[in-house]
């Protein structure tokens, strides 16, 4: 009796094992995620734990959409691009006392500064896919990032101009830096794409660094200095995980399939999910395992039906991704 029972159990175990092996053969599993995305905290939504009012007197609360004002600032910059670049090129000379912007130089920068200031007063901003093309194309570097950095540089230039002009200009210098900070805060708050969010983090951190110098060296406001330093420290903690995700996963070639899958499906931040969805195209082109090839096609198909327009556009770019796109991504024009 015992031998018969043992034989039956062995048969059942053998059959289950055979079925499992057949299932793995017919439906190979995708690569599992590594600690780059599976470690604690790697899938969490990141933002500074400290309130923005450590830097700003009050949180932006004005009505309307700041994106419209920032678009006006970007258009004003584009209308006088060469003249503005020539002025900004002499930033270091101005700080050293070897150059002073003319009245005409300041008039050239004023439309940019005024439009950015109007935007900084408003509570919310929508820009990506509202003031940009509603598509995602090679080399996948959003022009929005460089455009906002251009406006940020104008504000920092004008802040330094007011500082070197003397104590009477310190108040205006502070306003320029607070507007530069707020613009970065708006860019982060929109959560459009991971690379754009990281641009917003850098804009905020750069403005904080300038404010720390202003409060510590010029205005001697130790309380404001401490508050901005605290926010900057929290900002660094919030952004470091995103920096590592981009460096280890979304800018690593070839990418680790399991980590890209994990981010595209499970990250709490839509900006990261969108970026990872775009990177599914790189996985589709470069992966070699049958399980990964099958799973990446499934994920792209799922994302093409997303309720999120930007995610759908990223999935469409992933579906069309080819060797030409890969080459452009590595060596953008």
C-alpha positions as CSV (number, residue, x, y, z in Angstrom):
1,X,0.0,0.0,0.0
2,X,2.8,2.4,0.9
3,X,4.7,1.6,-2.3
4,X,1.6,2.3,-4.3
5,X,1.0,5.6,-2.6
6,X,4.6,6.6,-3.1
7,X,4.3,5.6,-6.8
8,X,1.2,7.8,-7.2
9,X,2.8,10.8,-5.5
10,X,5.9,10.4,-7.7
11,X,3.7,10.3,-10.8
12,X,1.9,13.4,-9.7
13,X,5.1,15.3,-9.0
14,X,6.6,14.2,-12.2
15,X,3.6,15.2,-14.2
16,X,3.5,18.6,-12.5
17,X,7.2,19.1,-13.2
18,X,6.7,18.1,-16.8
19,X,3.8,20.5,-17.2
20,X,5.8,23.3,-15.6
21,X,8.7,22.7,-17.9
22,X,6.4,22.6,-20.9
23,X,4.8,25.9,-19.8
24,X,8.2,27.6,-19.4
25,X,9.1,26.4,-22.9
26,X,5.9,27.6,-24.5
27,X,5.6,30.8,-22.4
28,X,9.2,31.8,-21.4
29,X,9.2,34.3,-18.5
30,X,10.7,37.8,-18.8
31,X,13.8,38.9,-17.0
32,X,13.3,39.8,-13.3
33,X,14.1,43.3,-12.0
34,X,17.4,43.9,-10.2
35,X,18.0,46.0,-7.1
36,X,18.3,49.1,-9.4
37,X,14.5,49.2,-9.4
38,X,13.5,46.5,-6.8
39,X,15.3,47.9,-3.9
40,X,13.4,49.8,-1.2
41,X,12.2,53.2,-2.3
42,X,13.1,52.9,-6.0
43,X,9.5,52.9,-7.1
44,X,8.3,55.7,-4.9
45,X,7.1,59.2,-5.9
46,X,9.8,61.6,-5.0
47,X,9.4,65.2,-3.9
48,X,11.0,67.4,-1.2
49,X,9.7,66.6,2.3
50,X,10.1,70.3,3.2
51,X,7.5,72.9,2.2
52,X,8.2,75.2,-0.7
53,X,7.6,78.1,1.6
54,X,11.1,77.6,3.0
55,X,12.2,79.3,-0.2
56,X,9.2,81.3,-1.3
57,X,7.4,83.8,0.9
58,X,4.1,82.1,-0.1
59,X,3.3,79.2,-2.4
60,X,2.3,80.4,-5.9
61,X,-1.5,80.9,-5.9
62,X,-2.4,83.1,-8.8
63,X,-5.1,82.1,-11.3
64,X,-4.5,81.0,-14.9
65,X,-1.9,78.7,-16.4
66,X,1.8,79.6,-16.0
67,X,2.6,77.6,-19.1
68,X,1.1,80.5,-21.3
69,X,3.5,83.0,-19.6
70,X,6.5,80.7,-19.9
71,X,5.7,80.2,-23.6
72,X,5.7,84.0,-24.0
73,X,9.1,84.1,-22.3
74,X,10.4,81.4,-24.6
75,X,9.0,83.1,-27.7
76,X,10.6,86.4,-26.6
77,X,13.9,84.7,-26.2
78,X,13.6,83.1,-29.6
79,X,12.8,86.4,-31.2
80,X,16.1,87.9,-30.1
81,X,18.1,84.7,-29.7
82,X,21.4,85.9,-31.1
83,X,21.4,89.2,-29.2
84,X,20.4,87.5,-25.9
85,X,23.1,84.8,-26.3
86,X,25.7,87.5,-26.9
87,X,24.6,89.3,-23.7
88,X,24.6,86.1,-21.6
89,X,28.0,85.1,-23.0
90,X,29.5,88.0,-21.0
91,X,28.0,86.8,-17.7
92,X,31.4,86.1,-16.1
93,X,32.8,89.4,-17.4
94,X,30.0,91.2,-15.7
95,X,30.6,89.5,-12.4
96,X,34.3,90.4,-12.6
97,X,33.5,94.0,-13.3
98,X,34.8,93.9,-16.9
99,X,31.4,94.4,-18.6
100,X,28.2,96.3,-17.8
101,X,25.0,95.6,-19.8
102,X,23.8,98.6,-21.7
103,X,20.3,100.1,-21.4
104,X,19.5,98.4,-24.7
105,X,20.8,95.1,-23.4
106,X,18.5,95.3,-20.5
107,X,15.6,96.2,-22.7
108,X,16.3,93.1,-24.8
109,X,16.1,90.9,-21.8
110,X,13.1,92.6,-20.2
111,X,10.3,90.8,-22.1
112,X,11.7,87.4,-21.1
113,X,12.0,88.5,-17.5
114,X,8.5,90.0,-17.3
115,X,6.8,86.9,-18.8
116,X,8.7,84.6,-16.5
117,X,7.7,86.7,-13.5
118,X,4.0,86.5,-14.5
119,X,4.2,82.7,-14.8
120,X,5.9,82.4,-11.4
121,X,3.0,84.1,-9.7
122,X,0.5,81.4,-10.8
123,X,-0.4,78.3,-9.0
124,X,-0.3,75.7,-11.8
125,X,1.5,75.1,-15.1
126,X,0.7,72.8,-18.0
127,X,3.2,72.9,-20.8
128,X,4.3,69.6,-22.3
129,X,1.9,68.5,-25.1
130,X,0.1,71.8,-24.7
131,X,2.9,74.1,-26.0
132,X,5.0,71.3,-27.5
133,X,4.4,68.9,-30.4
134,X,2.0,66.1,-29.3
135,X,4.4,63.4,-30.3
136,X,7.7,61.8,-29.1
137,X,10.4,61.4,-31.8
138,X,14.1,60.6,-32.0
139,X,16.5,61.6,-30.5
140,X,13.9,61.8,-27.7
141,X,15.5,64.9,-26.1
142,X,12.6,67.3,-25.3
143,X,13.3,70.8,-26.5
144,X,11.3,72.1,-23.6
145,X,14.2,71.3,-21.2
146,X,16.7,73.5,-23.0
147,X,14.1,76.3,-23.6
148,X,13.3,76.5,-19.9
149,X,17.0,76.5,-19.0
150,X,17.5,79.4,-21.4
151,X,14.9,81.4,-19.5
152,X,16.4,80.4,-16.2
153,X,19.8,81.7,-17.3
154,X,18.3,85.1,-18.2
155,X,16.8,85.3,-14.7
156,X,20.1,84.4,-13.0
157,X,22.0,86.9,-15.2
158,X,19.7,89.7,-14.2
159,X,20.0,88.7,-10.6
160,X,23.8,89.0,-10.8
161,X,23.4,92.3,-12.7
162,X,21.4,93.7,-9.8
163,X,23.9,92.3,-7.3
164,X,26.9,93.9,-8.9
165,X,25.0,97.2,-9.3
166,X,25.0,97.6,-5.5
167,X,22.9,97.2,-2.4
168,X,19.9,98.9,-3.9
169,X,19.6,96.1,-6.4
170,X,19.6,93.2,-3.9
171,X,15.8,93.1,-3.7
172,X,15.3,92.8,-7.4
173,X,18.1,90.2,-7.5
174,X,16.2,88.2,-4.9
175,X,13.0,88.4,-7.0
176,X,14.7,87.2,-10.1
177,X,16.0,84.1,-8.2
178,X,12.7,83.4,-6.6
179,X,11.1,83.4,-10.1
180,X,13.8,81.2,-11.4
181,X,13.2,78.8,-8.5
182,X,9.4,78.8,-9.0
183,X,9.8,78.1,-12.7
184,X,11.8,74.9,-11.8
185,X,9.2,74.1,-9.2
186,X,6.4,74.3,-11.9
187,X,8.4,72.1,-14.3
188,X,8.8,69.4,-11.6
189,X,5.1,69.7,-10.5
190,X,3.9,69.0,-14.0
191,X,5.5,65.6,-14.0
192,X,5.6,65.3,-17.7
193,X,8.7,63.1,-18.3
194,X,11.5,62.0,-16.1
195,X,14.2,63.9,-18.0
196,X,12.1,67.1,-17.8
197,X,11.4,66.6,-14.1
198,X,15.2,66.3,-13.5
199,X,15.7,69.6,-15.4
200,X,13.2,71.2,-13.0
201,X,15.1,69.8,-10.0
202,X,18.4,71.2,-11.4
203,X,16.7,74.6,-11.9
204,X,15.5,74.7,-8.3
205,X,18.8,73.6,-6.9
206,X,20.7,76.1,-9.0
207,X,18.4,78.9,-7.8
208,X,18.8,77.8,-4.2
209,X,22.6,77.9,-4.5
210,X,22.3,81.5,-5.8
211,X,19.9,82.4,-3.0
212,X,22.3,80.9,-0.4
213,X,25.0,83.1,-1.7
214,X,22.8,86.2,-1.7
215,X,21.5,85.6,1.8
216,X,24.8,84.5,3.2
217,X,27.2,87.0,1.6
218,X,25.1,90.1,0.6
219,X,22.0,90.3,2.7
220,X,23.3,88.6,5.8
221,X,19.9,87.0,6.5
222,X,20.9,83.9,8.5
223,X,17.3,82.8,8.9
224,X,16.6,82.8,5.2
225,X,19.9,81.2,4.5
226,X,19.1,78.3,6.9
227,X,15.6,77.9,5.4
228,X,16.9,77.7,1.8
229,X,19.7,75.3,2.8
230,X,17.2,73.0,4.4
231,X,15.0,73.0,1.3
232,X,18.0,72.4,-0.9
233,X,19.0,69.4,1.2
234,X,15.5,67.9,1.0
235,X,15.5,68.6,-2.8
236,X,18.8,66.6,-3.2
237,X,17.3,63.7,-1.3
238,X,14.2,63.7,-3.5
239,X,16.1,63.8,-6.7
240,X,19.0,61.4,-6.1
241,X,16.9,58.3,-6.7
242,X,15.6,59.6,-10.0
243,X,19.2,60.5,-11.0
244,X,20.2,56.9,-10.2
245,X,17.2,55.4,-12.1
246,X,18.2,57.4,-15.2
247,X,21.9,56.6,-14.9
248,X,21.5,52.9,-14.1
249,X,18.4,52.0,-16.1
250,X,17.1,54.6,-18.6
251,X,20.4,55.8,-19.9
252,X,22.3,52.5,-19.7
253,X,22.8,50.8,-23.1
254,X,21.6,48.2,-23.5
255,X,19.1,48.6,-20.8
256,X,18.2,45.8,-18.3
257,X,14.9,44.5,-19.5
258,X,13.4,43.6,-16.2
259,X,14.2,47.0,-14.7
260,X,12.6,48.8,-17.6
261,X,9.5,46.6,-17.3
262,X,9.3,47.3,-13.6
263,X,9.5,51.1,-14.0
264,X,7.0,51.1,-16.9
265,X,4.4,49.1,-14.9
266,X,4.9,49.9,-11.3
267,X,6.6,53.3,-10.6
268,X,4.4,55.7,-8.6
269,X,5.4,58.7,-10.7
270,X,3.7,59.0,-14.1
271,X,6.8,60.9,-15.4
272,X,9.0,57.8,-14.7
273,X,6.4,55.4,-16.2
274,X,6.2,57.5,-19.4
275,X,10.0,57.5,-19.7
276,X,10.2,53.8,-19.1
277,X,7.5,53.2,-21.7
278,X,9.6,55.0,-24.3
279,X,12.5,52.9,-23.3
280,X,10.5,49.7,-24.1
281,X,11.5,50.5,-27.6
282,X,15.2,50.2,-26.8
283,X,14.4,46.9,-25.0
284,X,12.4,45.6,-28.0
285,X,15.4,46.4,-30.3
286,X,18.2,45.0,-28.1
287,X,16.8,42.2,-25.9
288,X,17.7,38.6,-26.9
289,X,15.6,36.4,-24.5
290,X,12.4,35.0,-25.8
291,X,10.5,35.9,-22.6
292,X,11.6,39.5,-22.9
293,X,10.7,39.7,-26.6
294,X,7.2,38.4,-25.9
295,X,6.7,40.5,-22.8
296,X,7.9,43.8,-24.3
297,X,5.5,43.4,-27.2
298,X,2.7,42.9,-24.7
299,X,3.6,45.9,-22.6
300,X,3.8,48.2,-25.6
301,X,0.4,47.0,-26.8
302,X,-1.0,47.6,-23.4
303,X,0.5,51.1,-23.2
304,X,-0.9,52.0,-26.7
305,X,-4.4,51.7,-25.0
306,X,-3.5,53.9,-22.0
307,X,-5.8,56.6,-20.9
308,X,-2.7,58.8,-20.6
309,X,-2.0,60.7,-24.0
310,X,1.7,61.2,-23.3
311,X,2.1,57.5,-22.3
312,X,0.4,56.5,-25.5
313,X,2.7,58.7,-27.5
314,X,5.7,57.1,-25.7
315,X,4.4,53.7,-26.5
316,X,3.9,54.6,-30.2
317,X,7.5,55.8,-30.3
318,X,8.6,52.5,-28.7
319,X,6.5,50.5,-31.3
320,X,8.3,52.4,-34.1
321,X,11.8,52.3,-32.5
322,X,14.4,51.0,-35.0
323,X,18.2,51.1,-35.5
324,X,18.1,54.6,-37.0
325,X,16.3,55.9,-33.9
326,X,18.9,54.0,-31.7
327,X,21.8,55.7,-33.5
328,X,20.1,59.1,-33.2
329,X,19.6,58.5,-29.5
330,X,23.2,57.7,-28.9
331,X,24.5,60.6,-31.2
332,X,21.8,63.3,-31.4
333,X,22.1,65.7,-34.3
